[in-house]
Amino acid sequence: MSHETTDNKEKDFTKNWVNSSRFLFYLQVFCILAFVLGGCYRLYNQRYKGKPTVEVQKSSEYKPEYK
């Protein structure tokens, strides 16, 4: 009976510090990686797509033309 309780304590997440810290470390790495990749993907989707064609009044150009 005591052998079962020691096995359960070794497998228990809250009792075994080494396994729980390893799990939390990998969980933290996964979360940070997911946030970084998600941010890069969002920046890529909202990137600058080029110079838009804008209608500029003739009177406000560098060499204005007046009527």
N, C-alpha and C positions, 0 to 999 in steps of 0.2 A: 504494500500500500504506500509506503514512503517513497518507493521508487517512482510511482506514478505522479506523486505531488512534485517531486524534484524535476521530472520531465516537463510537467505543466508549467512550472516556474521558469524553466529555461526557455520555453516556447512563448511565454507570455510577453506581450509587447511592453508592458509597463515595468516588468521585473528585469528583463534582460537589456541592460543599457547599451551593449555593443550592437546588437541587432537593431534596436530602435533608433540609435543614432545614425547607423548606416542607412536605414530606410528614410529617415528624415533628411539626411544629406542628399540622397538621390532624388527625393521629392522636391527639395529646394532647387536643385540643379535643373530638373525638368520644368518647374514653374518659371524660373528665370529664362530658360531657353525658349519656352513657349511665348513669354511676353516679348522677348527680343525679336523672335521670328514674326510674331503677329504685328509688332510695330513696323518692322521692315516691309512687310507685305502691305500694310496700310499706306506707308509712305510711297511705295511703288505704285499703288493704285491711284494716289492723289498727286502724282508728280506733275511737273510743269510740262504741258503738252506742246508748247511752241508759241510763237508770236501770233496773236490774233490779228485779224484785219480790222482795223478801227477806222471809221469814217471821221476825218478831221476837217474842220472848217477851213476854207481857203484863207480867211483873214487871220488865223492863228498859226499859220505855218512859219518856217524860218524866214522865207521871203514871201510876205503876204501879198495876196492879190485882192484888190478891192473892186467893187462894181462901179 
